[in-house]
Amino acid sequence: MEKIFCKFKSICIVLLVVAFGFWSCKQTKLDFDYQSEVPSHHLLDSLLTLYIDEKGWVDYPGVKQDSMLLNEYLESLKANPPDTNTWSREEQMAYWINAYNAFTIQLITDNYPLKSIKDLNPSISIPFVNSIWDVQFIDIGNTSLSLNNIEHDILRGHFKESRIHFVINCASISCPRLLNKAYVPETLDSLMDKQADEFINDESKNLITENRVQVSKIFLWFGKDFKRDGTLIDYLNRYADVNIKNSAQVDYMAYNWLLNSQ
């Protein structure tokens, strides 16, 4: 039995490696050269204010009943893809962060009730190949995108901004808190810093002491994003309330995929 388990574990690891390699080869070539106006995010702001509390818990039934507000906002995004020639970096990033969060909310409400976003995966799901995050249900301009396209190809790949991990929300309890307001270019940088600080010092997400840190698996899955200018501990020390020693032991907490519903 032990040999069978080890063999199964090895196969799973190989499949994950293949999946990551496949994703790296098939990254969407995105056309950022659109001529469009920067859309207002006030509709999303109104929706989030109404249906998300201060802790980031979402009233999905409420959003479902008020779907016209969400749909109107999403239509404005679809009709106005970012123009990299005229839009500022902050305008583009705010657009894609809001798009990720809003389309995730739509995905959940369209399939509500459910216990976890992972319930929408096929019975045999391979990351970066056929998971719910790989379904290209988002039509922006002339391009069909998945949530993974927005997160990995655009926000991570194009902007190379580590703090996006603290502002996009995967509709799960272990995700960073979903703000009850939209991101706008004018305050984007300060809000990303605020979200990074809040997430890293949230003891339900990370347990930090001088000699040992137990951190979210976000820091494992996307480790290279946090090590561009040093070690993971260097990055954590930018925001942590505790000064972590360089020799501190690093472990990773279990990820809770249950829905972030009220």
C-alpha positions as CSV (number, residue, x, y, z in Angstrom):
1,M,0.0,0.0,0.0
2,E,2.8,2.4,0.9
3,K,4.5,1.7,-2.5
4,I,1.2,2.4,-4.3
5,F,0.8,5.7,-2.4
6,C,4.4,6.8,-3.2
7,K,3.9,6.0,-6.9
8,F,0.6,7.9,-6.9
9,K,2.3,10.9,-5.2
10,S,5.1,10.8,-7.8
11,I,2.6,10.8,-10.7
12,C,0.8,13.8,-9.2
13,I,4.0,15.7,-8.9
14,V,4.9,14.9,-12.5
15,L,1.4,16.1,-13.6
16,L,1.9,19.4,-11.8
17,V,5.3,19.9,-13.3
18,V,3.8,19.2,-16.8
19,A,0.9,21.5,-16.1
20,F,3.2,24.4,-15.1
21,G,5.3,23.8,-18.2
22,F,2.3,23.6,-20.4
23,W,1.0,26.9,-19.1
24,S,4.3,28.6,-19.6
25,C,4.3,27.5,-23.3
26,K,0.6,28.4,-23.9
27,Q,0.5,31.9,-22.3
28,T,-1.9,34.0,-24.2
29,K,-0.3,36.6,-26.5
30,L,-2.4,39.6,-25.5
31,D,-3.0,42.6,-27.8
32,F,-2.6,45.6,-25.5
33,D,-2.9,48.1,-28.4
34,Y,-6.6,49.2,-28.1
35,Q,-8.0,52.7,-28.6
36,S,-10.4,53.1,-25.7
37,E,-11.5,55.3,-22.9
38,V,-10.7,54.5,-19.2
39,P,-14.0,53.2,-17.8
40,S,-15.4,54.5,-14.5
41,H,-15.3,52.0,-11.7
42,H,-18.2,53.7,-9.8
43,L,-20.7,50.9,-10.6
44,L,-18.4,48.3,-9.1
45,D,-17.8,50.6,-6.1
46,S,-21.5,50.8,-5.5
47,L,-21.9,47.0,-5.8
48,L,-19.1,46.3,-3.4
49,T,-20.3,48.9,-0.9
50,L,-23.7,47.3,-0.9
51,Y,-22.8,43.6,-0.7
52,I,-19.4,43.2,1.0
53,D,-18.9,43.9,4.6
54,E,-15.8,45.4,6.3
55,K,-14.3,41.9,6.8
56,G,-14.5,41.1,3.1
57,W,-17.4,38.6,3.4
58,V,-19.7,38.7,0.3
59,D,-23.5,38.6,0.2
60,Y,-23.7,36.5,-2.9
61,P,-27.5,36.1,-2.9
62,G,-27.7,39.9,-2.7
63,V,-25.4,40.3,-5.7
64,K,-27.3,37.6,-7.6
65,Q,-30.6,39.6,-7.0
66,D,-28.9,42.8,-8.1
67,S,-27.1,41.3,-11.1
68,M,-28.0,44.1,-13.5
69,L,-25.5,46.4,-11.6
70,L,-22.7,43.9,-11.9
71,N,-23.5,43.1,-15.5
72,E,-23.6,46.8,-16.5
73,Y,-20.1,47.2,-15.0
74,L,-18.7,44.2,-16.7
75,E,-20.1,45.3,-20.1
76,S,-18.3,48.6,-19.6
77,L,-15.0,46.7,-19.1
78,K,-15.6,44.5,-22.1
79,A,-16.2,47.5,-24.3
80,N,-13.1,49.4,-23.1
81,P,-10.0,47.2,-23.1
82,P,-6.8,49.0,-21.8
83,D,-4.9,51.0,-24.3
84,T,-1.2,50.7,-23.4
85,N,-0.3,53.7,-25.6
86,T,-2.5,56.2,-23.7
87,W,-3.5,54.6,-20.3
88,S,-1.1,55.0,-17.3
89,R,0.3,51.9,-15.6
90,E,-2.1,52.6,-12.6
91,E,-5.1,52.9,-14.9
92,Q,-4.3,49.6,-16.5
93,M,-3.6,47.8,-13.3
94,A,-6.8,49.1,-11.6
95,Y,-8.7,47.9,-14.6
96,W,-7.4,44.4,-14.5
97,I,-7.6,44.0,-10.7
98,N,-11.2,45.1,-10.7
99,A,-11.9,42.9,-13.7
100,Y,-10.4,39.8,-11.9
101,N,-12.5,40.5,-8.8
102,A,-15.7,41.4,-10.6
103,F,-15.6,38.4,-13.0
104,T,-14.9,36.1,-10.1
105,I,-18.0,37.4,-8.3
106,Q,-20.0,36.9,-11.5
107,L,-18.7,33.3,-11.7
108,I,-19.8,32.5,-8.2
109,T,-23.2,34.2,-8.4
110,D,-23.9,32.5,-11.8
111,N,-23.3,29.1,-10.1
112,Y,-24.6,29.9,-6.6
113,P,-25.2,28.2,-4.2
114,L,-21.9,26.3,-3.9
115,K,-19.4,25.7,-1.0
116,S,-16.2,26.5,-2.9
117,I,-15.0,27.9,-6.2
118,K,-13.2,24.6,-6.6
119,D,-16.6,22.9,-6.9
120,L,-16.6,24.3,-10.4
121,N,-13.6,22.3,-11.4
122,P,-14.0,19.2,-13.6
123,S,-13.8,15.8,-11.8
124,I,-10.2,15.5,-13.0
125,S,-8.6,19.0,-12.8
126,I,-5.1,19.9,-13.8
127,P,-3.9,23.4,-12.8
128,F,-3.2,25.7,-15.7
129,V,-4.8,23.2,-18.1
130,N,-8.5,22.6,-17.3
131,S,-9.3,24.1,-13.9
132,I,-12.1,26.7,-13.5
133,W,-9.4,29.4,-13.6
134,D,-8.5,28.2,-17.1
135,V,-12.0,28.6,-18.6
136,Q,-11.9,31.5,-21.1
137,F,-15.3,33.0,-20.2
138,I,-14.2,36.6,-20.2
139,D,-14.5,38.5,-23.5
140,I,-12.5,41.7,-23.4
141,G,-12.3,43.6,-26.7
142,N,-11.4,41.0,-29.3
143,T,-9.8,38.5,-26.8
144,S,-11.3,35.7,-24.7
145,L,-9.6,35.4,-21.4
146,S,-9.6,33.2,-18.3
147,L,-8.9,34.3,-14.7
148,N,-5.5,32.7,-15.1
149,N,-4.8,34.9,-18.1
150,I,-5.6,38.0,-16.2
151,E,-3.6,37.0,-13.1
152,H,-0.6,35.3,-14.7
153,D,-0.2,36.7,-18.2
154,I,-1.2,40.3,-17.4
155,L,-0.9,41.2,-13.8
156,R,2.1,39.0,-13.0
157,G,3.6,38.7,-16.4
158,H,3.1,42.2,-17.8
159,F,3.3,44.4,-14.7
160,K,5.5,42.2,-12.5
161,E,3.9,43.6,-9.4
162,S,4.1,41.3,-6.3
163,R,1.4,43.2,-4.4
164,I,-1.3,42.1,-6.8
165,H,-1.5,38.9,-4.8
166,F,-3.0,40.9,-1.9
167,V,-5.6,42.7,-4.0
168,I,-7.1,40.0,-6.2
169,N,-9.6,37.6,-4.6
170,C,-10.3,34.0,-5.5
171,A,-13.6,33.9,-3.5
172,S,-12.1,31.8,-0.8
173,I,-11.6,32.3,3.0
174,S,-7.8,32.1,2.8
175,C,-7.6,34.7,0.1
176,P,-6.7,38.3,1.0
177,R,-9.8,40.3,2.0
178,L,-12.0,41.6,-0.8
179,L,-12.3,45.3,-0.3
180,N,-15.8,46.8,-0.2
181,K,-14.7,49.4,-2.8
182,A,-13.2,49.4,-6.2
183,Y,-9.6,50.1,-7.0
184,V,-8.9,53.4,-8.7
185,P,-5.7,54.7,-10.2
186,E,-5.3,57.6,-7.9
187,T,-5.1,55.5,-4.7
188,L,-3.9,52.2,-6.2
189,D,-0.3,52.2,-4.9
190,S,-1.3,53.1,-1.3
191,L,-4.1,50.6,-1.3
192,M,-1.8,47.8,-2.5
193,D,0.6,48.6,0.3
194,K,-2.3,48.7,2.8
195,Q,-3.6,45.3,1.6
196,A,-0.1,43.8,1.8
197,D,0.4,45.1,5.4
198,E,-3.1,43.8,6.4
199,F,-2.7,40.4,4.9
200,I,0.8,39.7,6.2
201,N,-0.1,40.7,9.7
202,D,-3.5,38.9,9.7
203,E,-3.0,36.0,12.1
204,S,-5.7,34.0,10.4
205,K,-3.5,34.0,7.2
206,N,0.0,34.2,8.6
207,L,1.6,33.5,12.0
208,I,4.8,35.4,12.4
209,T,7.4,35.4,15.2
210,E,11.1,36.3,15.2
211,N,12.3,32.7,14.8
212,R,9.4,31.0,12.9
213,V,6.9,32.1,10.3
214,Q,3.9,30.1,9.1
215,V,2.7,31.8,6.1
216,S,0.0,31.5,3.4
217,K,0.7,29.1,0.5
218,I,0.5,32.2,-1.7
219,F,4.1,32.8,-0.7
220,L,4.9,29.2,-1.8
221,W,2.9,29.1,-5.1
222,F,4.3,32.4,-6.3
223,G,7.6,32.4,-4.4
224,K,9.6,34.0,-7.2
225,D,7.4,37.1,-7.2
226,F,8.4,37.8,-3.6
227,K,12.1,37.1,-4.1
228,R,13.0,39.6,-6.9
229,D,14.9,41.8,-4.5
230,G,15.9,39.4,-1.7
231,T,14.6,36.5,0.3
232,L,11.0,35.8,1.3
233,I,11.9,36.9,4.9
234,D,13.3,40.2,3.4
235,Y,9.9,40.7,1.7
236,L,7.9,39.9,4.8
237,N,9.9,42.3,6.9
238,R,8.8,45.2,4.7
239,Y,5.3,44.8,6.3
240,A,5.5,42.5,9.3
241,D,4.9,44.0,12.8
242,V,7.5,41.6,14.1
243,N,11.2,41.8,12.9
244,I,11.8,38.3,11.5
245,K,15.3,36.9,11.8
246,N,17.0,35.7,8.6
247,S,17.5,32.3,10.2
248,A,13.8,31.9,11.0
249,Q,12.1,28.7,10.0
250,V,9.5,29.0,7.2
251,D,6.4,26.8,7.0
252,Y,3.2,27.1,5.0
253,M,-0.4,27.1,6.4
254,A,-3.2,25.0,4.9
255,Y,-5.3,26.9,2.4
256,N,-9.0,27.2,3.1
257,W,-10.9,27.1,-0.2
258,L,-14.4,27.4,1.4
259,L,-16.4,30.3,-0.1
260,N,-15.9,33.8,1.4
261,S,-19.7,34.2,1.9
262,Q,-21.5,36.0,4.6
